[in-house]
Amino acid sequence: MRIWRTAVLVTVLAGLVGLPAPTPAAADPSPAELRRLTRQAAQLSERYRGQIQSLEEIRLQAKKATDTSGGLQAQLRAAQAEVSRIAQTAYMVGPLDNTQLLTPSTDPTKMLGQAATMTFMANERAKKVEAIKKLIAKSNDAKLNANEKIEKLRKEIRQMQSRRKDIEKLLAKYGFQQPGGAEGLTPRMISVRAEIMANFPMKYGVGCLRPGDPGEHGKGRACDFMMSPGGTMAGGNNAANGDALAAWLIKNGGRLGVMYIIWKQRYYDIRSGGGWDPMSNRGGVTANHYDHVHVSVF
C-alpha cells in the first residue's frame, strides 16, 4: 500500500511541477580544485617574491563565481522542496471533480474551501515552477562561468610557471634585500620613495610599512602614495598627479626595480609581461586604488 501511494505521489508531483524535460546540466565547480590552485598560486608568489597580480585577480574572480554558483544551487534546492510540499498538499486534499460539485450531500462550505485551496495551490505552483525554470538557467550559467574562471586560473598558473627562467633572471638582476632600520623598509623601497618624493608633490602623505600584512607592505617592499584624503576618489589635478606618477614609474621601473604598480582599479606587473590589466571591484575607493598609487619593488 505504501509503495502504491509513493508511486501515485510521484505521478502527482510530475504533473504539478510541469517542468520541461531536463537539459544536461553543467558540472558543479569544484571548491577543492579552487583551493588547490590557490595554493599553487601562493607558492608561485612566494617563489617570485611577491603577490602576482594576474593570479590574484583571476583567483578572486574564480572564488566569486564559485560562491555565486553555490548560492544559486541552494536557492534551487529550496524552491524545488517548496514545489514538492505544494504537490504533497494537493495529493492529500485530493482533486475536486464535477461529481462532487453535483452531489447534493456535499458540504458546500467544505467544497468551496477545497476549491479555494486548490486554486491557491495551482497559482503558487505556477509561480514556483516559473521561478525554478529561471533558477535552473541561472544556476547552469553560473556553473559554466565558475568553471571557466577556474580553468582560466589553471592556465595562468601554467603560463607563469613557463616564465620561470625569465622571472628568475629579473630576481637575480635586482637581488634580494631584507628590510632594516627604524622604518622597516628595504633599501630599494627607501630609494624609490625618495626619488618619487623629489619628483612629485605628495600633499596627502605616503604609507609604507604595515606590520602583519601578508603582502609587500608587511615585508617593507611597498608604499602607497596618496592622491587624495583616504577614502575619497582622486579627481582633477590629484588624479592627473597619480597618472603622471604611474607613467613615470613604468618608464623608470627597470632602473628602480619596480615589481608592480596598482592605480585606478588596474595593475601593471612586470613579472607577467607588463601592460595595464583591469582589476575586479574590490569593494571601495581605497581597495580599488582610486585614492592612491601602490608601488611594490623587487
N, C-alpha and C positions, 0 to 999 in steps of 0.2 A: 504493500500500500504506500509506504514511504517513497519507494523508488518511483512509483507511478506519479505521485504528487510532485516529485522533483522534476520528472520529465515534463509534466504539464507546465510547471513554473518556468522551465527553460523556454518552452514554446511561447508562453505569455511574455516573457522578457524580450524574446526576439521580436515579437510583434510590436511591443510597446516602444522598444528602443528605436526601431525603424532606421537604423544607420545603414549607409551604403556598404557594399562588400569591402572588407578591409583591404587597403593597399599596402604593399610591402613597406614596412617601417624602417627608418634609418637606424643604424646600430647606435646603442647608447654610448655616449662619450665616456671614456674611462678616467675617473679621477685618479686611479692608481697610476695610469700611464702619465698623466699630467704631473703627478708628484715625482715620478721617476725622471722625467725630462727636466723638471725644476731643479732636481739635484744635479743633473748633468750641467745645466746652465750655471749653477752656483760653483761647480768645480772649475768650469772654464773661466768664469770671472775671477776666481782665486788664482788660477794659473796665469791669466792675462793681466793681473794686477789691478783689477777694479771692475765694478759692475759694467757689463757690456750692455749698452742701452738698447740695441736691437733685440737682444734676447729678453731683457726685462720688459720691453714694450709688448712683444708677442706673448710672453708668459702672462702678463696682465690681461690681454685680450682673450687668451685661451681660458683663463680662470673665470672671467666674467661670463663668457659664452657657456662654459660648463655649468656654472651656478644658475644661469638663466634656464638652461635645458632642464636641470634638476627641479627647479621651481615649477616649470610648466608641467612636467610629468606628475608632480604631486597634485597640482590642480586638476589634472585629467583624471587621476585615480579618485579624487574626491567627488568629481562630477559624475563619474561612472557609478560610484557607490550610491549617489543620490538617485540616479535613474533606476538602479536596482531596487531601492527602497520604494519608489513610486510603483514599480511593477509588482512588487510583492503585496503592496497595499491593494492594488487593483485586483490581484488574484484573490485575496481574502474577501474583498467586498463582493466580487462576482459581477458578471455582466447584467445589464438592465435591458431586457428584450421586450418585444411587443406583447408577448403572452402575459407578462407581469402587468403591463400597463392596462390591459383589457380585463383583468381578473377583478371582479367586484370585491373579493375578500382581501385584496392587497391594501395594507395600511397606507393611505395617501401621504401621510407625514413621512413615513419611512421611505416610500417610493420617491418623493421629492428630494429628501435628504440624500438618498443614494444617487439620484440623478445629478444633484449638485456636486456631490463628491467626485463622481466620475468625470463631470465636465471640468472641475478644478484640476483633477489629476491629468486629464488629457492636455490641458493648457500648460500645466507645469512640465509635463513630459516633452511637449513640443519645444518649450524654452530650453530645457536641459539638453535635449538632443541637438538643437542648433548650437548650443554652447560647446558641446562635446565635439561636433564637427569642426568648429573653429579651433578648439584646443588641439585636436589631432593634427591639423595643418600647421599650427604654430609650433607644436612640440617637434614635429618632424623637421621643420625649418631650423629650429634651434639646435637639434641634434646634428644636422648637417653642418651648421655654422661652427659648432663646438669642435666637431671632428676635423673640419678644415683648419681651424686655428691650432689644434694640437699637431696636425701634420705640418703646418707652417713652422711651428716651433721646432719640430724634429728636423726639418730641412735647414733651418737657420743654424741649429747646433752643428749639423754636419758641415755647413759652409764655414762656420767659424773654426771648426776643427781642421778643415782643409787649408786654412790661412795660418796655421800654427807657425810654420817656418818664417813667414813674413812678420808675424807679430813678435816672435822671439827675437828677430833682428831689431825691431823697434825697442824692445825691452833692453836688449844688450846695448843699443845706441845710447839710451838715456841712463842706464844703470839703475841701481836700486838705492833709494835714500830712506833713512829712518827719520821720523820726527825727533826734534830735540829742542832744547831751550825752554824758556818760560812759556812761550806761546804754543808749544806742542806741534809746530808745523815743520815740514821738510824744508831744507834749504832752497829747493826748487820752487816750492809754493811761495816762500817768502820773497824770492827774486821776482817771480811773476807778478805777485801782488804789488811790489814796489814799482815795477815798470808800468803797470796799469794805473796806479795812483799818480804817477808822474805825467801820464798822457791824457787822463780822463778825469773830469770832476766827479767826486763821489760825495755829494752833499747828504746823502741818506745813509752812508756808512757801509761797512763791509763786515760780513760774518764768516768766520773760518772754522776753527776747531769746535767740534760738537761731541764732547765725551759720551761714549756709549753708542754713538751712531755706527751701524754696521757697514756703512759705505765709506766713501773717501773723506767725508767730514770727520769721521772718527779716527781716521789714520793720518790726519794732518796734511792731506793731499788735495783739499778742495776749499774754495772760498765762494761766497755769494756776494756779488756786487749789486747793491740795492739801487734800483732806478726810480723808486717811489717809497713813500712810507709803507711799511709792511702791510700786506693785505689789500692794497689798493692798486688798481691797474695803472701802469705807467702810460702816460699819454704825452703828446706834444713833444717838447724838447727832451723830456725824460726818456720817452720811447726812442727818439732819434739817437740819444746818447747810448742807449742799450744796443741799438742796431749797429752803431759805429764801433762799439767795443767788441761785439761779436765778430764783425768783419775783420777787425784788427787782430783778434785772437786767431782767426782762421789763417790770415796772411802770415802771422808771425809764429804760429803754433809749432812748426818744425824746429825753429830756433829755440823756442822757450820750453818745449817738452810738454805741450798741452795734449792731454789724452782725449777729453771730450768737453763739449760745451752744451748747455741747455738754456734756451731762451724762447719765450713766446710759444710754449707748447710744442717745441721742436728740439731735436738733438742733433749734434754733429760729432760723430765718434770716429776718430782716426783709425781705430783698430778694425772697424767694419767697412773701411773704404772711404770715409768722409762723406760729405754732402749732407744737406739738411733732410731729416726724415720727421714726419709728424708723430706726435705722441697722443695717446688716448687722453680723454678728460680725466684728470686725477682728482677732481672734486673742488677746486678752488683757485683763486688768483695766484696764491703763493705756490701751491702744489703744481700748478700748470706753468709756473715760472714766467708770469706776466709782470711781476714786480721786481725781479732780479735776474741777473745773468750768473748762471752757475758755471764754474770752471774747475775741472779736475786735471791734475798733472800726473805724469808717469812717476 
